[in-house]
Every structure is written in C-alpha cells, then in structure tokens.
Amino acid sequence: MVNNAGLQKFRREKVLDNYKLTGREKEVASLWFSDKSALHISNTLGISEGSVRNVVKSIYIKMNVSDRSQFAKKLL
C-alpha cells in the first residue's frame, strides 16, 4: 500500500470533522499533531500562547483524551 501524505492528511481532517472541531481548533490540532509547540503555534497563527493552550484543552475535551499521545493515536 502506498503511503500518500495527502491521503493521510485527508483522513486526519475527516477524523477531526467527526469530533465537531471549529476551524481554529482544526488549525491548532493539525499543528499540534505535527509536534509543534504552543509557542510555535501561537507565532504561526498570530494568537497568544495561552489561547493555544485553551484551544488544545478544548480539543482534548471534545476528543476525550488527556495528553498528546492519546490525541495522536485517535488521528492515526
């Protein structure tokens, strides 16, 4: 089976859609899944680091996970 990055991204987006994430939550989730720090995400998206952490908390609640590894497993 061919490992297609585009197909993997499409599948992750579909999983995120299933959890009813907002547009901002999807942006943060994508970067968080790519192992980016809250500081990096805040600089990339032009929001505060605290806002990134609040969005990550919201994502974790919606996805019923408690840490980054559980989050990543749900997206794979």
DSSP file (Angstrom, degrees, kcal/mol; ACC not computed):
  #  RESIDUE AA STRUCTURE BP1 BP2  ACC     N-H-->O    O-->H-N    N-H-->O    O-->H-N    TCO  KAPPA ALPHA  PHI   PSI    X-CA   Y-CA   Z-CA
    1    1 A M              0   0    0      0, 0.0     2,-0.3     0, 0.0     0, 0.0   0.000 360.0 360.0 360.0 134.1    0.0    0.0    0.0
    2    2 A V        -     0   0    0      1,-0.1     2,-1.1     2,-0.0     0, 0.0  -0.547 360.0-134.6 -77.2 135.5    1.3    3.4   -1.0
    3    3 A N        -     0   0    0     -2,-0.3     2,-0.6     4,-0.0    -1,-0.1  -0.761  29.4-174.7 -91.3  94.5    1.9    5.8    1.9
    4    4 A N     >  -     0   0    0     -2,-1.1     4,-2.3     1,-0.2     5,-0.2  -0.823  20.8-156.7-100.2 118.5    0.4    9.0    0.5
    5    5 A A  H  > S+     0   0    0     -2,-0.6     4,-2.4     1,-0.2     5,-0.2   0.872  95.4  53.3 -61.2 -38.3    0.8   12.2    2.6
    6    6 A G  H  > S+     0   0    0      2,-0.2     4,-2.2     1,-0.2    -1,-0.2   0.899 109.1  48.1 -63.6 -41.1   -2.2   13.8    1.0
    7    7 A L  H  > S+     0   0    0      2,-0.2     4,-2.4     1,-0.2    -2,-0.2   0.901 110.7  51.4 -66.4 -41.4   -4.4   10.8    1.8
    8    8 A Q  H  X S+     0   0    0     -4,-2.3     4,-2.4     2,-0.2    -2,-0.2   0.913 110.3  49.0 -61.7 -42.6   -3.2   10.7    5.4
    9    9 A K  H  X S+     0   0    0     -4,-2.4     4,-2.5     1,-0.2    -2,-0.2   0.919 109.9  51.8 -63.2 -42.7   -4.0   14.4    5.8
   10   10 A F  H  X S+     0   0    0     -4,-2.2     4,-2.0     1,-0.2    -2,-0.2   0.916 110.0  49.1 -59.2 -44.3   -7.5   13.9    4.3
   11   11 A R  H  X S+     0   0    0     -4,-2.4     4,-2.2     2,-0.2    -1,-0.2   0.910 110.1  50.7 -63.0 -42.5   -8.1   11.1    6.8
   12   12 A R  H  X S+     0   0    0     -4,-2.4     4,-2.6     1,-0.2    -1,-0.2   0.913 109.2  51.6 -61.4 -42.1   -7.0   13.2    9.7
   13   13 A E  H  X S+     0   0    0     -4,-2.5     4,-2.2     1,-0.2    -1,-0.2   0.886 108.7  50.9 -62.8 -38.2   -9.3   16.0    8.6
   14   14 A K  H  X S+     0   0    0     -4,-2.0     4,-1.7     2,-0.2    -1,-0.2   0.900 109.6  50.1 -65.4 -40.6  -12.2   13.6    8.4
   15   15 A V  H  X S+     0   0    0     -4,-2.2     4,-0.9     1,-0.2    -2,-0.2   0.932 110.6  49.7 -62.1 -45.2  -11.5   12.4   12.0
   16   16 A L  H ><>S+     0   0    0     -4,-2.6     5,-1.3     1,-0.2     3,-0.7   0.884 107.4  55.1 -62.3 -37.9  -11.3   15.9   13.2
   17   17 A D  H ><5S+     0   0    0     -4,-2.2     3,-1.7     1,-0.2    -1,-0.2   0.877 100.9  59.4 -60.2 -37.9  -14.7   16.6   11.5
   18   18 A N  H 3<5S+     0   0    0     -4,-1.7    -1,-0.2     1,-0.3    -2,-0.2   0.781 102.6  52.7 -62.6 -27.1  -16.2   13.7   13.4
   19   19 A Y  T <<5S-     0   0    0     -4,-0.9    -1,-0.3    -3,-0.7    -2,-0.2   0.353 111.1-122.1 -91.9   6.1  -15.3   15.5   16.7
   20   20 A K  T < 5 +     0   0    0     -3,-1.7     2,-0.2     1,-0.2    -3,-0.2   0.880  45.9 176.1  58.7  43.3  -17.1   18.7   15.6
   21   21 A L      < -     0   0    0     -5,-1.3    -1,-0.2     1,-0.1    38,-0.0  -0.515  28.3-118.9 -77.6 147.2  -14.0   20.9   16.0
   22   22 A T     >  -     0   0    0     -2,-0.2     4,-2.3     1,-0.1     5,-0.2  -0.234  32.6 -98.6 -73.4 171.8  -14.2   24.5   15.0
   23   23 A G  H  > S+     0   0    0      2,-0.2     4,-2.0     1,-0.2     5,-0.1   0.914 125.7  47.3 -58.8 -44.9  -12.0   25.9   12.3
   24   24 A R  H  > S+     0   0    0      1,-0.2     4,-2.6     2,-0.2     5,-0.2   0.899 110.2  52.7 -65.2 -40.9   -9.5   27.3   14.8
   25   25 A E  H  > S+     0   0    0      1,-0.2     4,-2.9     2,-0.2    -1,-0.2   0.891 108.8  50.7 -62.4 -38.6   -9.4   24.0   16.7
   26   26 A K  H  X S+     0   0    0     -4,-2.3     4,-2.3     2,-0.2    -1,-0.2   0.899 109.6  50.4 -65.3 -40.6   -8.6   22.2   13.4
   27   27 A E  H  X S+     0   0    0     -4,-2.0     4,-1.8     2,-0.2    -2,-0.2   0.952 115.4  42.2 -60.5 -49.4   -5.8   24.6   12.7
   28   28 A V  H  X S+     0   0    0     -4,-2.6     4,-3.1     1,-0.2     5,-0.2   0.912 113.0  53.6 -64.8 -43.0   -4.3   24.1   16.1
   29   29 A A  H  X S+     0   0    0     -4,-2.9     4,-2.8    -5,-0.2    -1,-0.2   0.894 106.9  51.9 -60.1 -41.3   -4.9   20.3   16.0
   30   30 A S  H  X S+     0   0    0     -4,-2.3     4,-1.2     2,-0.2    -1,-0.2   0.923 115.0  40.8 -62.5 -45.0   -3.1   20.0   12.8
   31   31 A L  H  <>S+     0   0    0     -4,-1.8     5,-1.9     2,-0.2    -2,-0.2   0.884 114.6  52.5 -70.3 -38.8    0.0   21.8   14.1
   32   32 A W  H ><5S+     0   0    0     -4,-3.1     3,-1.6     1,-0.2    -2,-0.2   0.902 107.5  52.2 -63.3 -41.4   -0.2   20.1   17.5
   33   33 A F  H 3<5S+     0   0    0     -4,-2.8    -1,-0.2     1,-0.3    -2,-0.2   0.828 102.1  60.5 -62.9 -31.9   -0.3   16.7   15.7
   34   34 A S  T 3<5S-     0   0    0     -4,-1.2    -1,-0.3    -5,-0.2    -2,-0.2   0.304 122.2-109.7 -79.0  10.4    2.8   17.8   13.8
   35   35 A D  T < 5 +     0   0    0     -3,-1.6     2,-0.2     1,-0.2    -3,-0.2   0.782  64.6 156.1  67.6  30.8    4.5   18.1   17.2
   36   36 A K      < -     0   0    0     -5,-1.9    -1,-0.2     1,-0.1     2,-0.1  -0.611  41.9-115.1 -84.3 148.9    4.8   21.8   17.2
   37   37 A S     >  -     0   0    0     -2,-0.2     4,-2.6     1,-0.1     5,-0.2  -0.333  22.5-111.2 -78.3 163.5    5.0   23.7   20.5
   38   38 A A  H  > S+     0   0    0      1,-0.2     4,-2.5     2,-0.2     5,-0.2   0.879 120.8  52.7 -60.6 -37.8    2.3   26.0   21.8
   39   39 A L  H  > S+     0   0    0      2,-0.2     4,-2.2     1,-0.2    -1,-0.2   0.920 109.6  47.6 -64.8 -44.3    4.8   28.9   21.3
   40   40 A H  H  > S+     0   0    0      1,-0.2     4,-2.5     2,-0.2    -2,-0.2   0.931 113.2  48.4 -61.9 -45.6    5.4   27.9   17.7
   41   41 A I  H  X S+     0   0    0     -4,-2.6     4,-2.8     1,-0.2     5,-0.3   0.908 109.7  52.4 -62.3 -42.2    1.6   27.6   17.0
   42   42 A S  H  X>S+     0   0    0     -4,-2.5     5,-1.5     1,-0.2     4,-1.3   0.911 112.3  45.3 -62.3 -41.4    1.0   31.0   18.6
   43   43 A N  H  <5S+     0   0    0     -4,-2.2    -1,-0.2     2,-0.2    -2,-0.2   0.882 114.3  49.0 -68.0 -38.1    3.5   32.6   16.4
   44   44 A T  H  <5S+     0   0    0     -4,-2.5    -2,-0.2     1,-0.2    -1,-0.2   0.904 121.0  33.9 -67.1 -42.8    2.3   30.8   13.3
   45   45 A L  H  <5S-     0   0    0     -4,-2.8    -1,-0.2    -5,-0.2    -2,-0.2   0.537 105.9-120.9 -94.7  -7.5   -1.4   31.7   13.9
   46   46 A G  T  <5S+     0   0    0     -4,-1.3     2,-0.3     1,-0.3    -3,-0.2   0.852  72.6 116.8  71.8  34.2   -0.9   35.1   15.5
   47   47 A I  S   <S-     0   0    0     -5,-1.5    -1,-0.3    -6,-0.2    -2,-0.1  -0.821  70.9 -86.3-125.5 168.4   -2.6   34.3   18.8
   48   48 A S     >  -     0   0    0     -2,-0.3     4,-1.9     1,-0.1     5,-0.1  -0.333  30.8-120.0 -74.3 157.3   -1.3   34.1   22.3
   49   49 A E  H  > S+     0   0    0      1,-0.2     4,-2.3     2,-0.2     5,-0.2   0.869 116.1  56.3 -62.4 -36.9    0.3   31.0   23.7
   50   50 A G  H  > S+     0   0    0      1,-0.2     4,-2.2     2,-0.2    -1,-0.2   0.885 104.5  52.2 -62.2 -39.0   -2.4   30.9   26.4
   51   51 A S  H  > S+     0   0    0      2,-0.2     4,-2.5     1,-0.2    -1,-0.2   0.898 107.8  51.9 -63.9 -40.0   -5.0   30.9   23.7
   52   52 A V  H  X S+     0   0    0     -4,-1.9     4,-2.6     1,-0.2    -2,-0.2   0.938 109.8  49.0 -60.9 -45.6   -3.3   27.9   22.0
   53   53 A R  H  X S+     0   0    0     -4,-2.3     4,-2.2     1,-0.2    -2,-0.2   0.884 110.9  50.3 -63.3 -37.9   -3.3   26.1   25.3
   54   54 A N  H  X S+     0   0    0     -4,-2.2     4,-2.1     2,-0.2    -1,-0.2   0.896 110.9  49.1 -65.8 -39.6   -7.0   26.8   25.8
   55   55 A V  H  X S+     0   0    0     -4,-2.5     4,-2.5     2,-0.2    -2,-0.2   0.910 109.5  51.8 -66.2 -41.2   -7.8   25.6   22.3
   56   56 A V  H  X S+     0   0    0     -4,-2.6     4,-2.8     1,-0.2    -2,-0.2   0.913 108.6  51.5 -61.6 -42.0   -5.8   22.4   23.0
   57   57 A K  H  X S+     0   0    0     -4,-2.2     4,-2.3     1,-0.2    -1,-0.2   0.923 110.0  49.4 -58.8 -43.8   -7.8   21.8   26.2
   58   58 A S  H  X S+     0   0    0     -4,-2.1     4,-2.4     2,-0.2    -2,-0.2   0.897 110.8  49.8 -62.9 -40.8  -11.0   22.2   24.2
   59   59 A I  H  X S+     0   0    0     -4,-2.5     4,-2.4     2,-0.2    -2,-0.2   0.932 110.1  50.6 -62.3 -46.2   -9.8   19.8   21.6
   60   60 A Y  H  X>S+     0   0    0     -4,-2.8     5,-2.2     1,-0.2     4,-0.8   0.894 110.6  49.4 -60.2 -41.0   -8.8   17.2   24.3
   61   61 A I  H ><5S+     0   0    0     -4,-2.3     3,-0.7     1,-0.2    -1,-0.2   0.945 112.9  46.1 -63.5 -48.1  -12.3   17.6   25.9
   62   62 A K  H 3<5S+     0   0    0     -4,-2.4    -2,-0.2     1,-0.2    -1,-0.2   0.846 118.8  41.9 -64.1 -33.5  -14.1   17.1   22.6
   63   63 A M  H 3<5S-     0   0    0     -4,-2.4    -1,-0.2    -5,-0.2    -2,-0.2   0.480 107.4-126.4 -93.4  -2.8  -11.9   14.1   21.7
   64   64 A N  T <<5 +     0   0    0     -4,-0.8     2,-0.3    -3,-0.7    -3,-0.2   0.932  65.0 128.0  56.5  51.3  -12.0   12.6   25.2
   65   65 A V      < -     0   0    0     -5,-2.2    -1,-0.2    -6,-0.1    -2,-0.1  -0.866  49.1-156.5-128.3 164.8   -8.2   12.4   25.6
   66   66 A S  S    S+     0   0    0     -2,-0.3     2,-0.3     1,-0.2    -6,-0.1   0.477  70.4  21.9-123.2  -4.9   -5.8   13.7   28.2
   67   67 A D  S  > S-     0   0    0     -7,-0.1     4,-2.2     1,-0.1    -1,-0.2  -0.961  81.4 -95.3-155.2 174.6   -2.5   14.0   26.5
   68   68 A R  H  > S+     0   0    0     -2,-0.3     4,-2.7     1,-0.2     5,-0.2   0.845 117.6  54.4 -64.4 -36.2   -0.7   14.4   23.2
   69   69 A S  H  > S+     0   0    0      2,-0.2     4,-2.2     1,-0.2    -1,-0.2   0.908 110.0  46.3 -67.9 -39.7    0.0   10.7   22.7
   70   70 A Q  H  > S+     0   0    0      2,-0.2     4,-1.7     1,-0.2    -1,-0.2   0.906 112.6  52.2 -64.3 -40.8   -3.7    9.8   23.1
   71   71 A F  H  X S+     0   0    0     -4,-2.2     4,-1.0     1,-0.2    -2,-0.2   0.939 110.4  47.5 -58.1 -49.3   -4.6   12.7   20.8
   72   72 A A  H >X S+     0   0    0     -4,-2.7     4,-0.8     1,-0.2     3,-0.5   0.888 107.7  55.9 -62.6 -40.3   -2.2   11.4   18.1
   73   73 A K  H >< S+     0   0    0     -4,-2.2     3,-0.6     1,-0.2    -1,-0.2   0.871 104.3  53.6 -61.0 -36.9   -3.5    7.8   18.4
   74   74 A K  H 3< S+     0   0    0     -4,-1.7    -1,-0.2     1,-0.2    -2,-0.2   0.786 109.0  49.9 -69.4 -25.1   -7.0    9.0   17.7
   75   75 A L  H <<        0   0    0     -4,-1.0    -1,-0.2    -3,-0.5    -2,-0.2   0.581 360.0 360.0 -89.7  -8.7   -5.8   10.7   14.5
   76   76 A L    <<        0   0    0     -4,-0.8    -1,-0.2    -3,-0.6    -2,-0.2   0.453 360.0 360.0 -93.9 360.0   -3.9    7.7   13.2
